[in-house]
């Protein structure tokens, strides 16, 4: 169960991104579905950061945190992608 709270909107953008990219890392989608989902995801981020250009770096910093939290949800088929996302974020912040 989840509960709504007040928080950083960039954490929500990062979570949306991790959800989409994580789903694309699983074998659930055919290649045409992947292409469409990636384009929609890219358009979403492009528009968001047109409206809030200063948030891109902070959103990137939220992604490994969100990916680490997503690991606790035990979503099958994406654990290795989530771990790689966390590791990439840790290496970026060294």
Secondary structure, DSSP 8 states (H G I E B T S, - for coil): --------HHHHHHHHHHHHHHHHHSTTS-HHHHHHHHHHHHHHHHHHHHH-GGGHHHHHHHHHHHHHHHHTT--TT-HHHHHHHHHHHHHHT-
